[in-house]
Structure formats: structure tokens, C-alpha cells
């Protein structure tokens, strides 16, 4: 479960795109890292660094199809290993969150030949197509089976034949995709003769039915295989299929395939497989090396935690696939919180030697690049201020006398949030910087000196009109919470103003970052500051801030409990401020933030008078098993904690004003949640306002006029029930 994130400034260079990632985000680097590719005017261009000289590699005229000669609309593209062929992804369609299925074409640069792949398969049904390492074939998934296509003969070979709606080969079910970031579900071996893939067996997973009342005179349902908390997960296993024989050898990963997850799997450089296995509670992680010939597994590493173990999406959400092998492939990088902080380790391939690479009482936020040639890892961290981000590097040479000493790469005089997309060779980076009151810049730098090789068209400057403040609030429990505050414009300290809190507060996301545009409100039609509102957001315990494992994991089995307590206790301190009107306190949030809003409104009715909850989880036993069981444990063992965390159990406490909003087509947080809450509110004769949006998903953006209607509704309700202005 992830919150709807407010994005005011979107920097396309803030996250890296890897050859297997779809849809594209950010920069597509060349193999050597000395240039990058982009789509400009329908052409695929290559820009060399540091000269920024551009060259068209593929002209749009060569991508024309049909009698009218219309060029393909490129959604994404991928080069073969030798750079002589380009895989074009087009006509894409959405699968859950992202448009990961579509049509694929291959363009040969040498002979300017364009050919479509999967001609016998349904339109827009191909997923995660990728060249074989030798460039002679392309493999892809379609309708839950895996295919290989010979580029010379255009012969299509179906490698798996058992794919159905419930048997999923080469991609994943809803829960794996949403909670583990798993989408691309197969990998070529370096010899181009084998493909390793996941198979998800969802035959035992119950289908949740979403009802459609508007697209037909007779209503119909759409089913989603959705394992609710407490229900067994899908069966998951890994197989290796031969391109020549289409025969699959199943890997013998120890343990019950129902009561364990396999969130990561890759080929090693010596053509074995390496997999990560998590137990059902996700507090035990085991790494295995697998023999692709006979499936025999060798355990090389285990780790356990009293709460949970995070997976790669926590520190590399844009590219959860891949495994970083170092030291001439004798070791690999691993991230762990075993010493109380999120750190990077070097692990030998047999698991016997472990070396801490990032030493200190700080968290690694993201692993950004591995410079194998010079022996450095680039990563972001913020040892002093949890709301900021800076680039560091550390040696991966185990004999280096400075091993473990992090070197600051970001400019020391730029205090705020730095984001980087670093070239594969570690020589260049696209860089952005901003802070809560400094406008953003986007430039290009060389590393490790951080010398600017192309200046930003914008100048980072103090925004004298910005009234955003980074704040800290310490509760009566001595818990210090980071936050941001925006005061009214103009502000009169002798008057009292209403406060609007923006909340999320769960382990899925933070809401407080020292970056320009990250504070504010994207829902309000108008200017909250000019209308006399104080806006505040706070990150309490349990949010994934870089404050150490104890901070993040204190919420274990207490989601909906500890975070609610922290928010309320911080608000009590804020109510002591002389310019705060204690009779006009409002709170709002989306998804997990909607859940927090409801719990605050119901349990602390003496503090909060108005709440707007959008797409909330109202009953924690209604959400998916991977998310809930990771943070709350198995309900078979601690069901009472789930009930204590659920807003439906406190509906009787509503005294103020509630606007509840939900899309009936929400496949993530089901509309069921709001109906369960409505039943409880009706039971206790509580007055509230409820808006359902037919067939809208978790984002409530589909359909003409939807967003305008939603924001208008939100704005009117706030103005009516918590009017702005100083008094």
C-alpha cells in the first residue's frame, strides 16, 4: 500500500532506467556510460559526454508502418548487446499501475529492416521483451506464457504451455507486483540457451470481485486474484527452460513454496542462479545458489529480524531487478539493517566472508552506482538531517586503508535534497538539487569531482516568497518528529488560524522532504496560504525515514496504533502555539493516509474536528497479505492487534465532520473498506458525507472531469467545515 505522492516538480533525470525496466523512467545510458539515448521528434538520438554532441541513431522515417507510412510511437526502446539492433516498445496498455504490455518491433541498424514480433499473438499482449545476449533472438511473455522468437527466421517457439489466468509464467500476480515490485519475471542466461523464470500458481487464491454498474445496462464483475491478510500466498517457484527443447527444469528451493516468497532471482556470472527467499512473516531471509542443470540448491546466507526484512525496492524502487557483483565476480553487494542501520555489505559468493562497506550511525538511502573500474560504490545518505539527501562514495576494495569511510560528493554548501542518475562507468551524472526554499536546478556533472559539465538553465536561488518552514516537534514521549509547515500569507502572530494536517504515517512512505515543492497541497482549488490556513505534515515513528532501524521498525504490529499516537501527541504540542485555533483542526490523507485520518478523527475527536479520508483501509484484515503480514505479523497469532489498528472499530467515536471518498474500481484498497465503515457509521447514527466514484481505481483519475470534480469536492468541504482566516 503506497500513498498518493504529491509531485509538483518532476525531474525526469532523477531516477535511472535500466535495460529491463518498463515503462521508461529517466535516462537510458549507453553500455559504456559515455553517452545516453533519448527520443527526440520521433528519432532515437545518442548524446555523447562530456561534449553533448548529438547524433541520430534511428530516424523516425525508418520506423514507418502501414500503408500510410505512420511512424511507430515509441514508448520505450532497448539496444542489443552489440548495439546493432533496437527493440521498440509501442502501443502499450496498463497492467495494474504501469503500462507493461504492448507490441514490440525490432529494427536493424545495419540493413534498416523493421520487423514486428509476436505477429500471431493478440495485439498489445507482449510483456518484458528482451534480446538474447547474442542478439539472435527475443524472448517475451504473452498471456502468461513465455515465447522465444528467432530474428532471422521469425520462428516463434512457445517455451511454456501451462499459462492460464491462474498459472502465471514470466510475470507476476497482483500481490507480488504491488508489494515486491516484481513485474519482469524472466531472465536470459549469458549463453543465450537458457531462460530462468518465475511461475506463480494462483489457483488457490480467492478472487475479489469489482462490480461495474455503468458500462452496461446489466452490471458485471471484474475479478482480481487478491490474497487477503491471513490467506495463504500464491505458490511461487523458479524454473529454467531450454530454448532448444522447451523443457523446464524446476529449481529445488528448500521450504514450503506456499509459506515462502521468492522476491529476487538473477543469473550469476558463472551461470548459476541466485535467489532470495523470505518466509511468510518476511522476517527471515535466505540466499541460495541454484544449479540450472539439476535444480540443486546451496544455502549461502541467512538473516533474521525481530520485525521484518526489507527487500531491494526499499532502496532502489525504480529498478528492483538486478544483482550487483563486484571484485571480479567473487562477491556481491548486499544491504542489511543487522547492526541497527541500513548499510551496504560485500558478501563472498559462498557466503562465508562478509564485510561492512558503509560504516557509521547513519542509513544508506539508495544505492546509486557501482564504479567497478575505480572500485567505488556511490550511494545517497543524510547522516545529520533525515529530510535531506546527499551523494557519497565508499571504496569496495577490501584492502583499502580507507575502507568504510564515506566521502561526500555533493557540494557541502548546498543543503537540501540531491538526486543523481549516474552513468554505468561512474564518470558522469545528471544531478538535481533543491531545498524547501531554494528553487531547483538540473545540471550535469563529472564524478567524483562533481565538476559541472553542463550548467542548469535555471539558477538555484532563494525563493523569498516561499513561506515553507522545516520544523521539528517533540512530543511528551520525547519523540522528535520532522515536519514542514506553511503559514498563511500574510501572517499575523496575534491571530489564531486553522491547521490542516496532511498525513500518511505508515511504513510505505514519508511525507516530509527538504526539497522544493514537496510541501503543500495538490488537492485544493485555490491558495490555502492566502485563504488563511496553516498547513503541516509530520513523519513519526514507523515511517521509512533514514533514522535507523529502531525508528522504522518500532511500528511492528502497531501500524494504525503507534503512528496514530505519535501524530496525535505532536498535534497536542502544536495546539499550544498561540497562533493556532484549536477549534479549527482538520486532517486529510490518501490510502494509508486515509486510514490515519479516520483513526485520528475517531480516536481523538477532542483534537480533530474535520477529516477528509480518500481510499482508506478501514479494516486491516481486508488488505493484502504481503503488506499487512510484513508489518503486522500473522493475524492467526495476533488478531487483536489488527482490530486495534482498524478505523471501523472506532467509528462510534466520530463527533466532527467526515468526508469519505473512494473509487468503486479500486483494485488496491478495495471499495469494500468504505462500505464496511459506512455500515458502522450508520449503526451509530453518525452523520458524514460519502462520495463514491464509479469504476475509478486507487488514483481516482479515470474518466472525464474526475480530477476536477474530486478537487472541487475536497475544496468546498474544507472551506465549509474548517473555514480559513485568522481570528
N, C-alpha and C positions, 0 to 999 in steps of 0.2 A: 504494500500500500504506500503510495507516494503522494505527496501533496501536490496541488497545482501550483507551480512555481511562478512567481511574478518575474517577468522579464521585460525590462524597459529598454535596455541596451543589449543588442545581440551581436556578439563578435564572432564571425564565422571562423576566425583563426584561433579560437580559444580551446578547441579540442581536436585531437588528431584523428584522421581517418586511416584505417589500415586496409590492406588489400582485401580483407574478407568482410569488412563491416558494411552493412546496408541498413538504412539508406545512408548517403554520404554526409559526413559532418566535417567541416574544416578543410584541412589541406591534404592533398594527395601527393605524397613525395615520390620522387624517382627512387630507384633501387639504391643508387649510390649516395643519395641525400644531397647532391649538389644542384638539384633543381626540383621544381614541383610542376604538377599538371593542373589545368583548370579548363572549364568550359567557357568560352567567350564567343558570343554571337553564333552559337551552334557548332563552332570549331573546338577541337581539343588542342590546347596550346601547351607548350613547355616553356617555363621561365627559368633561366639559368641564374645561379647565385655565385658570387655577390653582384654580378653585373645587372641582373634583372632584364637581360636580353630575352625577348620573346620569339618563339618560333612555332608556327602552326604544324602540328604533327598529323592531325587528321582534319581534312576540310569537310565542312558540312555537306558540300556537293557530293562527296563520296559516300555519304550515308543516306542517300535518297532511295526511297522505295515506292512501289506502286506506279500506276500509270501517270499520276500527276507529279511524280518526282518529288514528293514531300520528304524532307529530311527527318530522320528519327529524332524524337525529343529525348535527349539524353538525361536519364535520371541518375545514372552512375556509370562508371567505366573502370576497367581493370586491364592492366597490361600482362601479357605472358612473361615468363621468366626471362626470355631473351629479348623482350621489348618489341618483337616483330608483329605481334597480333594484339588487338584490342577487343575486349569483351564489352559490349554495350548493353546496358540495362535500361529498359524503357517500358512504357505502358503499365506502370506499377499500380498495385492495388494494396489496400491496407489489410494487415493481419493484426488484430488487436490494436497495439499502439502505433506500429510503424508499417509503412508500405513495403513489405518484404517479398511480395510475389509479383511477377510481371513477365515480360518477354525479353529474350536475350538474342543478340546478334553478335557475330564475330567478324571483325574487319581485319584483313591482311594488309599491312602497310606496304609490303613489297610488291604485291600484284594488284593492290587496290580492289580486292574482292570482298564483297559483303554477303554473308550468308546467315540465315535465321536458324536458330537451334530449336529443337523440340517441335518441329512442324506438325507432327501427328498428335501432339498433346493439346489440351484445351488452352485457349488464349489466356494470357496472364496467369498461368499456373506454375511457372518455373520459379524456384527459390534457390538463392545462395549459389548460383552457378560460379564455377571457378576452373581455371585452366589446370591441367595436369602439369607437374613440374617440367616435363619435357616439351610441353606446348602442343602435343598432338591431339589431345582430347579435351573435352569439357564435361565435367560432371555437374549434375543439378538434382534437386529434389522436386517432385511434382506429385500432387495428390498422395503424399505420404509414402512415396517410393523414391528410390534413388536410381538415376539413369546416368550412363556414360555415352557420349557421342563422339565418334571419330571424325575429326575435322576434314580429313581428306576424302573419305568415302561417304560421310554424312550418315553412317550407320549408327542407329540408336540401340543401345543394349540396356535392357532393364535389369538392374542388379539386385533389386529386392522385389518380391512379388506379393508379399503378405500385407502391404499397406492398406489400411481402411480408415474410416473416421476415428476408430479407436486404437488401431495399431499404427504408430507414427514412426516412420523411418527418416532420419536425416534432418529432422527439425523437432519441435517440442510442443507439449500441451500448454494450456493457458498458465498453469501454476509455475512451471519451470521458466517460462518466458518472463512472466511478471516479477517473480521473486528471486530468480537466479540470473536474469539477463541472458538466458540461453535461447538462442534463435537459430544460428547456423549450426547444424547438427552433424556435419561430416567433414573429414579431413583427408586430403591426398597424402599418401606416403611419398617420400622423396624419389622412390624408384618408378613412380607412375604406374605401378602394377597393382597396388592395393589401396583401398579406401577404408578408413575406420569411421564408424558412425554410431550414434546413439539410436536405440529403439525404445520408445515409450509405449507401454501397454496400458491403455486407459480403459480397458473393458470393464474393470470393476469400479470405475469412478462414476458416481451418480451424475446425471445431467441436471443442471439448473435451467429452468425454462424462463425465458424472457418473452412476455406477451406483446404482440404488435396489434394494436387496435385501430390503427389509422391508415395502413397501406392496403387494406382490403375491406370490403363490406363485411366479410367474415373474418374474425380475428384468427391469428395463427401464432405459433410459438417458434422461438429460436432457441436451440439448446446449446449449452456450454458445459463441457466436461469440467466440473469445478469441485475439487475436493475440499469440503468444509473442514474447519478445525476439528480435530478428533477423528476424522475419517482417514483411513489408510491412504498413503500416496499412490501414485501410479507406479507400476513395475518399470524399472529402468535397467537396461543392460547395454553393453558395448559389444559391437561385432566388427570383424574385419572381413571385407568382401573382396574377392579376386576379380579383377577386370576381365581376365581371360575366361574364367569358368563360371562367374556369377555365384560362386559358392561362398557362404559366410561361415567363418569360424567365430564362435561366441567366446568372449573372454570370461575366464573363471574368477571373477572378482569375489572374494570371500564375503560372507554375510548375506542376510536375507535381502533380496532385491526389492522387497516392498518396504521394509523398515530402514532402508538406507537410500541416500541420494548420491548421484554422480554429477556434480555441477561443473567439473572441469575434466577435459581429456585432450591430450595432444600427442603427436609423434615426438620421440626424442631424436637427436641427431644420429644415434646408432640404430634407428629404425625399430625401436621398441615403442610401446605406448606407456604414457604415464597418466594416471588418473587420480583424482581426489575423490574420496568417499566421505560423506557425512552421515552420521547416524540420524535417526528420526528426530531427536531433540536438537540436532545441529550443534552439540557441544563436544563432539569427538570427531576429529579429522584424521584420516589415514591416507597415505600416499602409497600407491602400488606401481611397480613396473610390470608390464604385461608382455608376454611373448606372443606376437601376432600369428605365429605358426601353429602353436598348440593351445594358446589361451592361458598358459600357466602364469599365476600372479606371484610376485615377490614383494612383500611388505617392506618399505624402506623408511617410513617415518610415521609417527603418530603424535597427536597433540590433543589435549583435552582442556576444557574450561568449565568453571562453575556456572557460567551463564551460557554464552553462545560463542561460536567462532565465525567471524566474518569471512566472506569469500571475495574474489577479486573485484566484483562490481563495486565494492565499498571504496576502493582506491583507484579504480580505472573503469568507471561506469560506461564510458564510450567504447571500450574495447575489452570486454571481459574474456575474450578468447586469447590464446597465445600463452607461451611459457618461455621465460627468459633464461636461456642457457648461457653460461659465462665460463671463463677460464678454459678456453679451448674445449668447451662442451664437457668438462669434467665436473661442473657444478651447475646449479640453477639458483635463481633468486626466489626467496620465499618471504612472505610478510606475516608477522605474528605479533600478538599482544601479550605474549607469555611473561614478559618482565614488567607488565603494567602499562606499557606504551606501545603504540603501533610502530614497529621497526622492521627494517629490511635485513634479512639474513642470507648468507651464502650456505647452501646445502650441497654436499658432495652427492654424486649420482647414486651412491649406495646408501645414502642417508646417515653415514657414520660420522661425518665431520660437519659441524655446524659452527658458523662464525657470524657474530653480530656485526653488521656493517655500519649501522647508524646508531651510535651510542648517545645516550643522554635522556634527560627527563623531558622529552617532547615527542610529539606524534608526527610521523610521516603522513602527509595528507594524500599525496598522489605520486606514483612512480611514473616519471615523465619520459625518460630515455635512458638507454644503456649505450655508452660510448666504449665499444669493445676494444678499438684500436688503442686508445689512450688510457683505458682502464678506469672509467668513472661511471657512476650512476648519477643521473640528475633526478631530483625529487623536490616536491614542494613541502614546505613546513612553515610553522609560525611559533617558534619556541616561547615568545613573550606574549603575543596577543592572539587569542583564539579566533578572532574575527578577521584576521589578515592572512595573506599568503605570500610566500617568497620562494625563490628558486635557490636550491643548494646543490652541491655535488659532493660525493664521497668516493674514495678510492675502493675499487674491488680487488686490488692487489693485496692478497693476504699477508705479504711480506713488507708492505709499505709501512714505514715507521709512523706515518700519519693516519694509518687505517682507523676508521671510525670517527675521524674529525671532520665535521661538516663544514664546507666552505661556502659562504654566502656569495651568490652570483648576482642576485638582483641588486640594483642600486640602493645603497644604505640610506640615501636621503629621500627615497620615495616610499613613504609609509602608507600602506594600504594593501590592495589586492593585485597581485601579479599573476597572469596566466600565460602559459607558453605552449607552443607546438614546436617540438624540436625535431630536426632532421635526423634520419637514421644514423648518420655518421657523427652526430653530436656537434657539428660545426656551425649550424645556423638555427635560428628560431624566430618564429613570429611571436610577438610579445604584445600584451596589452597591460595597461596599468590604469587604475583609478582608485579613488577613495570616496568616502561618503560626501566629501565637499570639494574634491578635485575632479574635474571633468576628465573623461577617458582619452587615452591615446592608444594607437595601434601602430607599432613600428616593427622593423626587422633588425635583428642583432646577430653578431657573430659571437660564438662561445669559445672559451669560457670568459672572455674579457668583457662581454656584454657591450661591445662597441656597436654603435648604431650604424647599419649599412644602408638603411633607408628610413628616413625620418617620417614621422606621422604627419599627415596633412593637417591634423589638429594639434594644438598646443595644450598640454595639460596645465590647467590653471585653476586657481581658487575660485569657486563659484560663490561670489559674495552674496548672492541672493538665496543660496541654499540655507535652509533652516533645519537640516538634519543634524542631530547630535548622536554620537555614540555614547551610551550610558552603561552603568552597572548598578544593579540593585542587589543589596544584601538582605536576606530575609532574617527573620527571628531565629531560624535554624542555622544561621551563619553560612548559608548557601549564596554565593555571589553569581548572579546571572548577568550575562552580557545582553545588551539590547540596543535598539535605536529608538529615537524619539523625534517627532516633528511637531513643533509648536505652531500655534496659529500665527497668521500674518495679517495685521500687526498683532503683537503680543503685549498684553498689559498684565504685569505681575500682581496687580491689586485686584484683578478679577478672577473669577472661577470658571473653568472651561470643562466641557465634557471630554472624556477619554474614550477612544476607540482602539481596542486591543486586537492585533492580528496574531493568531495562534496556529501552531501546528503541534509542536512539543513531543512528538513521538520519535522513535529511532530512525525513521525513514528519511528525515531531512531537518536541516536547520532553517531558520528564517532571518538570522542576523549575520550580515557580512559587511565588512567595511569596504564597500565598493559603490561607485556612483550609480544611482538609480535602483539599488536593491531595497531601499526603504521607500515606503509609500503604499498606495492603494490603486490597484488596477481595475477595481470594480465600480468605483464611484464616478458618476457622471457629474463632473464639476470639480471644484478645488476644495478639498477638505480643510486645508490651512486657511484659505480665505473665508471659508464658512465658519471658522472658529472651533475647529476640533484639534485636540491633542491626539496624535497617533503614536502608538507604542507597540513594539514587538520584543519578546524576551525568549531566550533559549535557556531552558532549565536542564536539570539532570535527566539523562537518558537520550538527549539529542546527540547526534554524531559530531559534536564539536571536538576539535583537537585538544582536549583537556585530559587525556589519559583514559585508560580502560575503566578505571573505577568510576569515573564520571558517567561514561556512556552505559556501563553495564549495571549501575545501581538500580536501573529501572526493571531488571529482570523479574518477571512475574508480577510487575507493578505498573505495566502500561495501562493508562487510564486511572491510575491511583497516585503514584509518586509525582508524575508530571502535572497532574491536576493540583495537587498540594502545592508544588513549587510555584505555579502560576498564581494561585490564589494568595499565597503568602507574599509574593512580590507585589501583587496589586495592593495588598493591605499597606505596605510601605509607601506605595505611590499615593494612596489616599491621604497620607499625612502631609503631602505637599500642599501648601497654602493656595495654590492656583488651580487645584483640581476640584471639580464639582462632584462630590460623592453621590449625588442623586442622578447623575447622568454618566453612567459607566456602561459601555457597550463592548461586545466581543464578537468576533467572527472568524470563521476558518472553513477550509475545504478539505474533504476526505478525512484524514486523521485530525486535521484542524477543526473539522465539523464535529467530530466526536468530542474533542476537547471543549469546544464551545458549549455543547449540550451539558457536559458534566459540570462545567463551571456555572452555567446558568441554573442548573437544578440543585447542585450541592451548596452553592454559595450565593443564594438568592439575596442575601443581605449586602452583597458587594456588587453583583452584576444585574442590571435591570433590563438590558436588551441584548439579544443574541441572534445572529444570522448563521445558520448551520447549513452548509452545502455538501451534498453527497456524503453524509456521515455514516460511519459504522456505529450503529446504536446498540448492537448486541454482539459482543465479541465472539460468541460461538457461531456467528453467521459468516465470518470471513474465512479466507483460505488457510489451509493447514500450514504451509511453509512459513508464511509471515507470522502467524499467531503463535505457533509452537516454538519458533525460534526465540521469541521474546517473552513468551508466557508459560512455556512448558506444556505438557500434555494435559488436556482437560480431564482425562481419566484419573489423573493424580491430584490436580489442584483446581477443580471446577469452581470452587468458591472464589478464587482469585479472578476468574473470568466474569463472574457475576458482579463482584465488587467494582470491576472496571467498566461495566456496561451502563450506558446512559439510561436505558429503558428501566433499570432498577431504581432510578432516582426521579422518574418523571413526576411523581407526586410532589416533588419539591419546587416545581415551576411556579413562580409568582410574578415574574416580569413578562416581557414581550419576546415572543419567539417567531422568527420566520424560518421555516424549514423548506429546503429546496432539494429536489432530486430528479434525475433523468430516469425514465422507466426502462430504458435500454442499457442501463449501466451494467456491463459485464464484469466490472471490477468490484465495486461496492454495490451490491445488489439493491434495487429499489425496495426489496423486501425489508431492508433495515428501517426505512422511513415508515413503512406501513406498520411494522411492529411497534414503533414509537407512537404512531398515531393512535393505535389501539390503547396504549397505556395512558396517553393524554386524555383520550375520551373517557376512559374508565374513571379518571379522577376529575372529570369535568373541567379540564383546563382549556382556556382559550388560547388559540395560536393561529398563525397563518401558514398555509401549506401550498406550495406550488410544485406541481409535477410537470416535467417536460417530456411529452410522448416520444419514445424511441431514442432519446438523446443518451449518449454514453456518459462516462465519468467526467468528461471535459465539458459537457453541455454546450457544444458549439455547433452541432449539426443543424441544418435546416435554416431556411431564410428567416432573418430577423431575430434568431435565437439570442445571440450575444447582446444585441441592443435591448431586447426585452428583459433579459436577466439583469443586466447592469442598471436598467431603469427601475426595475422592481427593487433591487438592493438599495439604490439611492433614495427612492421615495420612502421606503420603510425606515431607513436610518434617520432621515430628516424628520419624519413624523414622530417616531418613538424616542429618539435621542437627539433633539434639535441642537444645532451648533450655536456658537457665540458665547462671549464672555458675559458674566452677570455679576 
